[in-house]
Amino acid sequence: MAKYDVIIIGSGLGGLECGYILSRKGFHVCVLEQNSQIGGCLQTFRRGKASFDTGFHYVGGLEEGQSLHSLFRYFDLLDLPWQKMDEDGFSEVIIQGKSYLFPSGHERFADKMSEYFPHQRKQIADYTAFLKKVGENMMNSFVPGVKNDFTASTLLERSAYGFLQNGFDDPLLINVLSGASFTMELCAEKLPLYVFAQINNSFIQSAWRLKGGGSLIAEKLAGSIRSMGGEVRTNAKVTRLNEHNSLISSVCVNNEEEVAGKYVISSMHPALTLSLIPDTPNIRKIYRIRMENMANTHGLFTAHLQLKQNTIPYLNRNINIFNGTSPWNDVDERCSGTTAALVSFQTPESGSAYTSNIDILTPMLWQEVSPWANGRGTEYSAFKAQKADECVDLVSKRLPQLKENIERIYTSTPLTYRDYTGTYEGSAYGIRKDYSHLFYTLLSPQTQISNLWLTGQNLNLHGVLGVSMTSFFTCAKLVGMESLIKDLESG
Ligand SMILES: Cc1cc2nc3c(=O)[nH]c(=O)nc-3n(C[C@H](O)[C@H](O)[C@H](O)COP(=O)(O)OP(=O)(O)OC[C@H]3O[C@@H](n4cnc5c(N)ncnc54)[C@H](O)[C@@H]3O)c2cc1C
């Protein structure tokens, strides 16, 4: 039986980063991935000359001193072909037919917003100064016990919507400031300020696309793990965790092979991880029930548009377009029609002035696709085609030449995510954080089995920034945070 120091379940960003950190610390790791392709939400698929991203489109804060820089320097990911998005407007938010640009840099951002909303100049300056401070104090989240207005624990207990409502008198300004974040599920009654502020701050610092797609991140991390002696295996679905003497002693792969390890890290959804462990007195029923009952964020529908050659000029910014007035919503209101779309342009690999493909993302609830959970057919295809048409119609208001220049449309729904990344009900960002139930919805990497830890977007903060931070929190359980911070500071 193969034996490793650490078995890691899942080769998404969280699994690969944990594999990288622990390999650097001298552990012999084995990352097990159920799919034929590594990367989870970082997977890219190719159709002809076009490469489409699935669950990753852009990151923020890659410049020196910014949120993601030291993390990506540590992971040796800074030399990938990152493309800085338009500093004069990395995002364009369109509400009630009017466009608002988000420039990079806190001061420039504040100046631009104040041009649009001169009567809120002071409030905008306070808001951007607040976001800046949140970013500057991000590393405090790594040090237990530090508590000030800008650390994770205090921000997690505050409502993002309440914060914006207290800060601004003009509801349109609140909607504009939130407009580039609607895919993160802007649920007024639940979203913690931490999630909203960390992510918005990192994008306002600087925004970046990756020429060639998110799979480059996964390939680079996997290559580094292998070069340090670790293994990354595909087509290796973990089907059971075997317990012996109160520890997980091995995992079963594809129901046939046993792989042993001293420690196990799972990046699967916590409820799904526990479902692979047969009944044992070491896992209390209440813990299992708690994980199973956690609410998850909604899913996303993506219309991947392959375009006719040299028809749509490449735009180095995202477009966020709204049909209604507010991107803030009650969770269940999302069902009604296509009211919002994020448009992401694929960076041309050839240096052409035109893009070969565009992704349009819009929220989608599990209930919308659950009728086809156990079998798809023509009705499902018709449903997807209808949704894609709605997305194209909405975006055509901003890009009138789009419709006639579409060569082909591919789609993905929450069902696709359930099947390709194993996310619970196709949720885009995993367990929903709720500022009023903080200790219920914020999870520690530690499980009730002492050599089994969790990692990935379900625990703390979703997205590339959040998952990278969480990888450190998880590995700190094995090697201590102090030594990891030293490594992080020295690069
Ligand atoms: C549509 C979409 C767009 C997004 N856009 C952005 C963006 O632009 N910027 C950003 O920062 N973030 C974005 N995100 C979020 C970001 O991609 C995720 O937060 C992050 O990649 C999640 O990483 P993870 O490792 O936690 O999970 P995942 O990527 O889901 O990885 C989990 C892995 O575990 C594997 N697995 C599951 N079960 C098993 C098993 N039994 N055995 C073996 N392997 C198993 C899965 O196949 C998968 O590879 C987006 C997400 C979505 C869905």
Ligand as a Chemical Component Dictionary entry (heavy atoms), coordinates in Angstrom:
data_LIG
# 
_chem_comp.id                   LIG 
_chem_comp.type                 NON-POLYMER 
_chem_comp.pdbx_formal_charge   0 
_chem_comp.three_letter_code    LIG 
# 
loop_
_chem_comp_atom.comp_id 
_chem_comp_atom.atom_id 
_chem_comp_atom.alt_atom_id 
_chem_comp_atom.type_symbol 
_chem_comp_atom.charge 
_chem_comp_atom.model_Cartn_x 
_chem_comp_atom.model_Cartn_y 
_chem_comp_atom.model_Cartn_z 
_chem_comp_atom.pdbx_ordinal 
LIG C1  C1  C 0 -18.164 30.495 -11.950 1  
LIG C2  C2  C 0 -17.131 30.923 -10.932 2  
LIG C3  C3  C 0 -16.367 32.063 -11.175 3  
LIG C4  C4  C 0 -15.381 32.456 -10.262 4  
LIG N1  N1  N 0 -14.609 33.544 -10.546 5  
LIG C5  C5  C 0 -13.613 33.886 -9.697  6  
LIG C6  C6  C 0 -12.739 34.966 -10.011 7  
LIG O1  O1  O 0 -12.841 35.590 -11.067 8  
LIG N2  N2  N 0 -11.770 35.296 -9.100  9  
LIG C7  C7  C 0 -11.632 34.618 -7.916  10 
LIG O2  O2  O 0 -10.734 34.973 -7.121  11 
LIG N3  N3  N 0 -12.427 33.569 -7.621  12 
LIG C8  C8  C 0 -13.404 33.188 -8.476  13 
LIG N4  N4  N 0 -14.201 32.124 -8.188  14 
LIG C9  C9  C 0 -13.995 31.413 -6.925  15 
LIG C10 C10 C 0 -12.747 30.536 -6.955  16 
LIG O3  O3  O 0 -12.590 29.954 -8.214  17 
LIG C11 C11 C 0 -12.895 29.454 -5.868  18 
LIG O4  O4  O 0 -13.180 30.088 -4.628  19 
LIG C12 C12 C 0 -11.664 28.574 -5.678  20 
LIG O5  O5  O 0 -11.047 28.243 -6.889  21 
LIG C13 C13 C 0 -12.104 27.316 -4.922  22 
LIG O6  O6  O 0 -11.000 26.473 -4.683  23 
LIG P1  P1  P 0 -11.166 25.187 -3.760  24 
LIG O7  O7  O 0 -9.877  24.479 -3.775  25 
LIG O8  O8  O 0 -11.732 25.581 -2.450  26 
LIG O9  O9  O 0 -12.312 24.293 -4.428  27 
LIG P2  P2  P 0 -12.440 23.607 -5.860  28 
LIG O10 O10 O 0 -11.793 24.398 -6.908  29 
LIG O11 O11 O 0 -13.896 23.284 -6.009  30 
LIG O12 O12 O 0 -11.601 22.269 -5.706  31 
LIG C14 C14 C 0 -12.085 21.111 -5.093  32 
LIG C15 C15 C 0 -11.467 19.931 -5.843  33 
LIG O13 O13 O 0 -11.766 18.724 -5.133  34 
LIG C16 C16 C 0 -12.051 17.704 -6.089  35 
LIG N5  N5  N 0 -12.829 16.666 -5.420  36 
LIG C17 C17 C 0 -14.079 16.763 -4.920  37 
LIG N6  N6  N 0 -14.448 15.580 -4.387  38 
LIG C18 C18 C 0 -13.392 14.733 -4.546  39 
LIG C19 C19 C 0 -13.162 13.368 -4.188  40 
LIG N7  N7  N 0 -14.089 12.627 -3.579  41 
LIG N8  N8  N 0 -11.943 12.822 -4.502  42 
LIG C20 C20 C 0 -10.971 13.550 -5.126  43 
LIG N9  N9  N 0 -11.171 14.843 -5.506  44 
LIG C21 C21 C 0 -12.353 15.413 -5.202  45 
LIG C22 C22 C 0 -12.844 18.446 -7.159  46 
LIG O14 O14 O 0 -12.899 17.719 -8.361  47 
LIG C23 C23 C 0 -12.043 19.745 -7.253  48 
LIG O15 O15 O 0 -10.990 19.623 -8.181  49 
LIG C24 C24 C 0 -15.187 31.701 -9.083  50 
LIG C25 C25 C 0 -15.957 30.559 -8.840  51 
LIG C26 C26 C 0 -16.919 30.169 -9.746  52 
LIG C27 C27 C 0 -17.716 28.915 -9.482  53 
# 
loop_
_chem_comp_bond.comp_id 
_chem_comp_bond.atom_id_1 
_chem_comp_bond.atom_id_2 
_chem_comp_bond.value_order 
_chem_comp_bond.pdbx_ordinal 
LIG C1  C2  SING 1  
LIG C2  C3  SING 2  
LIG C2  C26 DOUB 3  
LIG C3  C4  DOUB 4  
LIG C4  N1  SING 5  
LIG C4  C24 SING 6  
LIG N1  C5  DOUB 7  
LIG C5  C6  SING 8  
LIG C5  C8  SING 9  
LIG C6  O1  DOUB 10 
LIG C6  N2  SING 11 
LIG N2  C7  SING 12 
LIG C7  O2  DOUB 13 
LIG C7  N3  SING 14 
LIG N3  C8  DOUB 15 
LIG C8  N4  SING 16 
LIG N4  C9  SING 17 
LIG N4  C24 SING 18 
LIG C9  C10 SING 19 
LIG C10 O3  SING 20 
LIG C10 C11 SING 21 
LIG C11 O4  SING 22 
LIG C11 C12 SING 23 
LIG C12 O5  SING 24 
LIG C12 C13 SING 25 
LIG C13 O6  SING 26 
LIG O6  P1  SING 27 
LIG P1  O7  DOUB 28 
LIG P1  O8  SING 29 
LIG P1  O9  SING 30 
LIG O9  P2  SING 31 
LIG P2  O10 DOUB 32 
LIG P2  O11 SING 33 
LIG P2  O12 SING 34 
LIG O12 C14 SING 35 
LIG C14 C15 SING 36 
LIG C15 O13 SING 37 
LIG C15 C23 SING 38 
LIG O13 C16 SING 39 
LIG C16 N5  SING 40 
LIG C16 C22 SING 41 
LIG N5  C17 SING 42 
LIG N5  C21 SING 43 
LIG C17 N6  DOUB 44 
LIG N6  C18 SING 45 
LIG C18 C19 SING 46 
LIG C18 C21 DOUB 47 
LIG C19 N7  SING 48 
LIG C19 N8  DOUB 49 
LIG N8  C20 SING 50 
LIG C20 N9  DOUB 51 
LIG N9  C21 SING 52 
LIG C22 O14 SING 53 
LIG C22 C23 SING 54 
LIG C23 O15 SING 55 
LIG C24 C25 DOUB 56 
LIG C25 C26 SING 57 
LIG C26 C27 SING 58 
# 
